[in-house]
Amino acid sequence: MPIELLPVLIFFAGALAVAFIGGRGAAAIAVLTPLVAGWSAWQTWPGEATFLWPVMDYHLSLRLDGMALVFAGLFHVAALLAAIYALGHGRRLELAAMLGYCGAGMGAVLAGDWLTLFIFWELIALNGVLLVWAGGTSQAVAAGIRYLVFQVTSGVTLLGGILWYGSTTGSFEFGQTGLAAPGAWMILIACGIKTGFPLLHSWIVDAYPRSTAMGSAILVAVTTKVGIYVLARAFAGEALLVWVGLIMALWPLFYAMVENDLRRVLAYTLMVQLGVMVAAIGVGSDLALDGVTMHVVMDVLFKMLLFMVLGVVLLRAGTTRASELGGLARMMPVTTALLIVGVLANAGMPGTGAFESKKLLMASLEYGGYTGVWLVMMSLSGLGMLYIGLRVVWQGFFQEPAEPRQVREAPWPMLLAMGLIVAGLLVAGFWPALTDGLRVFGSTYDPFNGLKIVGQLQLLVWAVLAYVLLSRIGLGVPAPRDGAWLDSEWIYRRAIPATAGRIRNGLGRLRDLAWHVLTHRGYRAGDGRLSDTLSKSWPTGSMALWVAVLLAVLLVFGLGEN
């Protein structure tokens, strides 16, 4: 086993230790694990290299290069922030799942072959569902099951594509694949589930808000980001992804504006950011891939921050429903200030690290020949994100509350974790040269000129003015309502079961009709005589009849082929 895998193994060892120790020792181990693993990575990762690990007749491989190191380092940081945030209230199994989740994410981005990627792909799913179930409610259990169904489907589809690709090409090397390769469409669909492609995204807004305060914060850091990583590695430059990303960025805007649960609102805004990154991957230039790499880092930071803030709200106020909140700014001023920074970063405002990363993504679309997509992304997506951010700030923290309540400021570990993220976002925003190391593909585009900064600030000003003016006439925020707005889950939770039921009933009637014709009996559906007929005329039962029919069909097709 290569020593370069040691940081990943440290995460798994830390997860096992936390699961068995519990108490304050578990919290201490959760904080120490990413620090120890980070020191180990610093010592054992020599830079860009590839390492082979022989297993029987096959060689698993690890690849260390700029992009893999950025993602792996990000997961170290995310685990540390989540562990600090959970001090004092994190449970041992939740902390263990968090460490295993981040370790699996690291293994996935370090994979140099498809089979190694598949192993960690599944470990991400197993640890992720434990984080969802950590919510402890019946809704969390049900959402976790649905999450697992999606993730297992993704894994099975990925494995099918890998085996098809490997058996045809004779190579399992994980790299640029393209849609023309054998099995590539199956791999793309597997990545689409992981990343939240349209119609495959419902697990994100279903599962993430059901977890605990810490669980929701760390869930946004790994699963979808590994999906983005694999797309960038395997399908960069596939134009189809530009249009998929455009739909991803626009689809959630309506739901984010009308959803009552603010954690579901954030889950929808996560999809918008993912859509912009997927579109840039479709462009596939060095500028686009640098933008994707940098924006993944910034997105993890500000999205963790926003979910952490709402985790504090859940802990202190007992709810994250917009209709039940308000007035928190007076009682939680520090948390409110941190939230505002997160909202500005989410919209890519100057002064935050997300300004540069968002500009790289948009420039890649503009200079890559997708001017129309760029205009739509800049206008609808940008204004929509600002509008949604203002809604979260206003409804949760500044509007008059429906019921007066007294809440306390966030505990110090939560404030520390959120403060570290805000510091990172502001430092990256005001000293952008510090982020040059995130441009692993060597692009040289400079977004820091007067016109671009002023244009982005104008976007903020116009969004605020539009929000205020529309609010004055009663159109500022669509009225939230309890109950989930039907999204693509309508297909899986209603349409498919209802259709399956109708098909089952239709096949039952067809079977009864066929039996009536075969036996020349006066059978009427529902009169209870079919079972009597089966028992009297066919001692072996109805299964033998259908086996005989199936064999006859196979025989006919077999003769036809000869």
N, C-alpha and C positions, 0 to 999 in steps of 0.2 A: 504494500500500500504506500503510495507516494506521501512524503511528509508534507507536501503542499496541501493535502486534504485535511491537515491537522486543525485549522481553524473551524472547519465545518464540524469535525468530530468533537471539538470542545463545546460547540453549541449543543450537540446532542447529549453529551455527557452532562452538561449543565442542566438540561431539561430533565434527565433521569434523576439527578441529585435533588432538584427542586421538588419533583413529584414525590419523592420518598421522605424528604426532610420536613418540609412545611415550616410554619411559623416565621419568626424573624430571620432564621437561617436561610429560608427559601428566598426571601426578599433580597438578602445580601448576595446570595449566589446569582440571582437574576441580574443584579447590577454588575457583579464582577465578571460574569461570563463573557459579555461582549468586549469588556476591557482586556481580559486575558486572551480571548480569541484575536482581538485586534493586534495586540503585541505579538502574538504568534504569527499572524499574517505578515507583519512588518519584518519579522526575522526570517520567514521561510519563503516568502514570495519574491523571487529575484527580479521581477519585471516581466516582460513579455516572453513567454515560453510555453511549451506543450509537454505534458508528461503522460506516459503510458502506464497502465496498471493491468498486468496480465491476469485474467480470470479464465481458467480452463483454456479453451482454444480461441478466446476473444480478448481483445485489449480495450478496456475502458480507458478513456483519456480525459485529462483536464487541460484547459487552455487558459493561460493568463495573458491578457492583452489590455489595452486601455479601457475599452468599453466594459469588459468583464470586471476589471478592478474597480471601476466607478460604481457599478451596481453592487458588487460585494461589499465595498466600503460603506455604501448607503445603507445596506441591511444591518451592518454593525451599528451604525449611528441610530437607526430606527429602533433596534432592540434596546440600546442603552436608554434612549429617551422614554420608551414605553416602560422599562423597568423602574426608572426614577419616578415617572408619573404614577405608577401603581404602588409605590411605597405607602404602607399603612392600610391599604384596602385590597390589594391584589391577593387572590387565592392561589394556593400552590399549583393546582392543576391548570389554572388559567395561565400562570407564569410559565409552567413547563411547556404548555402548548405554544406560547409565544416564542420561547427559545427554539423549540423544534421547528416552528414555522419559519423563523428567520434563517436558521441553519439550512433548511431544505431550499429556501430561496437562493442562498449563497451557492449551494451545490449545483442548482440548476443553471445559474449564470456562468459557473466555471466549467460546465460540461463541454467537452470537445467532441463528443459523439452523441448520436441520437439516443442510444440505449441508456447512457448515463443520464441524459436529460430526462428520459422517461421515468427513471427511478425516483429522481428528486421531484419531478412533476407530480407524482402520486403522493409523495410525502408531504408536499405543500397542501394537497387536498385533505389528507388525514388530520394534520395539525390544524388546518383552517376550520374544519367542522367542529373540532373541540373548542375553538375560540367562540364560535357561534353558540354552541350549546352551553357555554359558560354563562350566557345570559340568564339561565336558570328558570325561564318561564315556559309555559306550554307553547307560546308563539315562537320562542327561540328554538325549542326542540323541533317544531314543524319546519321552521325556516332552515334549520341545520340539515334536516333530511333532504329538503329540496336542493340546498347548496351541494350536498354530497352527490345527489343524482346528476346534477350538471357537471360536477368535477369528475366523477367517474366516467360519465359519457365522454368528456373531453379526453381523459386518459386512454380509454379504449379506442377512441377515434385516432388519437395520436399514435398509439401502438400499431394499429392497422396500417396507417400511412407509413410508419417507419419500416415495418416488415415488407411492405410493397416496394418501398424505395430501395431498401437494402438488398432484397432478393433480386431486383431487376438490375441495379447498378453495380452490385458487389461491394458497395462501400456504405458504411454507416457514419461517415464523417459529418458532423454538424456544421453547416455553413450555408453559403448562398445556394438556394435550391431553385427558386422560381416556380411558377405555376405549371410549366411544361414538363416538369420532372414527374416520374411515376410516383403516385401516392401523395403528391403535393397538395391536392385539394383536400384530402383528409387531414393532413397536417395543418392546413390553413383553417379548416373548420374547428379543429381542436384549439388552435390559438384564438380563434374568434370567440369561442366559449370562454376561454380564460380572460380575454381582454374585454369582453362585453359588446361584441358586434350587435347591431340592431336585430331584434327578435331573439337574441341569445343572451340578453343582458339582465333579465329580470331577477336573477339570483343576487345581483349586486344590491339593488334597492330593497330586496327582500331580506337578505341575511345580515348585511353590515349593520343596519340600525337595530337589530335584535340582540346584538352582543352586549357585553359590558362596556363601561367607559373606556377601559384600556383596550379591550378586544376590538372595538370599532376603530380605534386609533391605529392599531398595528395592522389590522386587516387591509387597510388601504395601501399599505406599503409594499406588499409582496406579490400577491396573486396576479393582479392585473399588470403589474410592472414586469413580472417574468413573461407574461404574454406579449407585452410590448417588446421586450428584449428579443424573444424568439422571432417575432415578425421582422424586426430590424435585421437580424442575422440572416434569415432565410428568404425574405420576400421584399427586400429593399428594391425600390424602383418599379414595382408592379402597380401600374396606373389604376387598377381596380380599387386599390386601397385608398386612393385619394377620394373617391366617391363614397366608399364605405365610411371613411372618416368624417366626411361632410355630413352624412346622415346622422352619425353618432353624435356630432357636435350640436346638431339642431334638434334632434328628437326630444331630448330631455327638458328643453327650456320650458315648455308649457307645464309639464308635471312639477318642475321645481318651483314654479310660480304659484301653484294652487295647492300643493301638498301641505297638510297641516303639521305633520311630524317633521321638525327641522332636521333631524338626523337623516331622514329620507331625502330631504331637500339637498343636503350635502352629498348624498350618494348619487343623486342625479347630476350635480355639478361635477362630480368625479368623472362621469361619463363624457361630459363636454370636453374636459381636458384630455381624456384618452382619445377622443375623436380627432382633436387637432394633431395629436402625436401620430395617430394612424395615418392621417392624410399626409403628413410630412414623410413618413416611411414610404408611402406610395411614390413620392417624388424621388427619394433615394440618393440625392446628392450628398456630398460631404457636409455642406451647410445644413441640410435637413437632418442628417444623422447626428451632427453635433447638437442641433437644437433639441432633438429627441433625448439625447443623453443628458443634457443640462436640464431640460424641463422635467424629466423624471425625478431628478434630485429635488428640484424646487417644488414640484407637485407633491412629493411625499412629505416634504417639510410643512408646507402650508396646509395641506389636507389633514395631516396628523394634528396640526395646531387647531384647526376648526373643529375636528371631532373631539379633541381634548376639551375644548371650551364647552361644547355641548355635553360632554361627559361630566364636567363640573356642574353644569346646570341640572343634569339628571340627578346627580348626587345631592345637591343642595335643595333644589325645588321639587324634585320627584317626578318631573315630566319634561319633555321637550316639545310638547304640542304648542304651536304658535297661539292658538285660541286661549290657552291657559297661562300664558306667560305675559311679561311686561314689567317695566319698572326695575329691572335687575341692575341697571347701570348705577343707580344710587347706592345699592348695597354691595355690588361687586365691581368697583371702579377699575381695579387692576385687570381683572379678567376681561372687562369690556374693552380696555385699551389694547390688550393682546388680540382680542377678536377683530378689532378694526384693522390691525396690521395684517392679519390673516385674510380678511376680505379684500384688502387692497392688493395683496400678493396674488390672490385667486383671480383677480381681474388684470394682472400684469401691469400694475402701476409703477411708474418711476420711483426709485428709492427702495425697491425690493428686488431681490435676486430674480424674481419671476419676470421682471420687465425684459431683461436681456434674453432669457431663454424663450419667452413668448415671441419676441421680435425675430429671433433666429428661425423659429418655426414659420412665422408669417412671411419672412423674406424668402424662405425656400419655396413657398408656394408661388409668390409673386414672380421670382426670377426663374422658376421652374416651368413657366408656361401655363400656370393655372390662375390667371388673373381674376377670373370670375369667382372661383372658389375662395381666393384670398379676400376679395371684397365682401363676400357673404360672411366669411369667418370674422373679419374685422368688425363688421357692422352688427349683424344679428347676434353672433356669439359673444362679442365683446360687450355690447350693451346689455345683453341678457344676463351675463355673469355679474355685471355691476348692479343691475336691477335686483337680482336675486340676493346678492350680498347685502344690499341696503335693506331688503326685506328681512333678512335674518337679524341684522343689527336693530332695526326699528321694532319689529314685532316682539323680539325676544327681550330687548334691553331698554328701549326708550318709550314705547307706547304705554299708556295707562293700563295697569293690569286689570283683568276681569275680576279678580279677587285679591284683596290686599294680603301680602304674605311677607314674612321676614326671613331672609336667607343670609347666610354668612359668606364671606369671601372664600375662595378656594383654599384648600390646605397647602402648606408650603411645598411639599414635593410636586404637586400638580403645577403650582406657579413656577417652580424651578424648571420643570421640563418644558412648559410653554414658553418661559422666558428665554431658555437656551435656543429654542427654535426661532423666536422673534429676533434674537441677536444675530443668528446665522443669516436670516433673510435680509436684515438691514445692512449687515456688513457686506454681504454679496451685492446689495443694491448700490451702496455708496462707494465701495471699492471693488469694482467689477474685475480688475486685473487679477484678483485672488481666485477667480473662477476660470481662468484660462486653462487650467489643468483639466477641466471638464470637456474641453474641445478636443476630443481624442482623435478626430478625423482631420484636424488641421485647417479648418475653415478660418477665413480672415475677415468676415463681414463685421462691420462696426455699427451697432445700432445707436450709439450715443452721439447723436447730433441734435441740434436745437429743434428742427422740425419734427422729428420723431417723438421727442420728449413732450413738446408742446401739444402735438396731436393726441398723445395718450392722455395728457392732463385735460385737454378739451373734452375727450370722451367721458372722463370722470365728471367734469362740471355739467355737461349736458345730461348725463344720466341722473345726477342729483336734481337738477332743475326739472327734468321730466317727471321724476318721481314725486317731487313736491307739488308741482302743478296738477298732476293727475290725482294726487291724494286729496287736493283741495276740492275736486269735483267728484270725489268718491270712486275714482278709477285707479288709485295708486297701487293697490295690491288686491288681486282677486281674493274673494272671501274664502278662507280655508274651510274645509269641512272634514268631519270625522269619517273614517272609513277610507279604504284604499281606492284611489283612482285606478281604474282598470288600464293596465299597460299590456305589454306583450304576454304577461302571464295568463291573460284571458285565454290564449291559445292552448296553454298546457293544462290549466286548471279547470277550464270550462268547455272550450270548444272540442278539444281532443277527447275528453271523457264522454261528452254528450254524443259526439260522432261515433265513438267506439261502441257506446250503448246501442245506438240505432243500428249499427252494422251487426252487432251481436244478435239483436232481436230479428233483423232481417234474415240473417243466416239461419236462425232458429226456425223461422217460418218456412224458409226454403227447404231446410232439412225435413220438416214435417210434411211439406208438399211432396217432396221426392219420395218419402216413405209411403205416403198415401198412394202415389202412382205405382210404386213397386209392389205393394201388397194388395192393391185393389180393394182396400178397406174404406169404409165411409168415415174417415178421420176428420174431426173438426178441431181446429186449434184451440187448446185450452180446455178440452172436455175430459182430459185425464186418460184417454184411451191409448195414447202412443206407448206409454210404458207397458201397458198390458200387451199390446201387439208385439213389442220387442221381446218381452219375457216368454211369450208363447211361440212366436215364429222363429226367433233367433236365440237359442239358448246361450250362445256366447256373448250376447249383449250387443249394444249399439257400437261399441268400440271396434269389434271384429268387423262389422259392416264397413266402417270408415277405413280401417286398415286395408280391407280388400279393395275398396275403391281407389285408395292411394296407390296400391301396388299395380292395379290395372292402368292407372294414368302413367306411372313410371314405365311400365312395360310398353305402352303405346309410344311414348317419347323415345324410349330406347330403340324400338324397332324402326321408328322414323329416322333416327340418326344413322342407322345401318343402311 
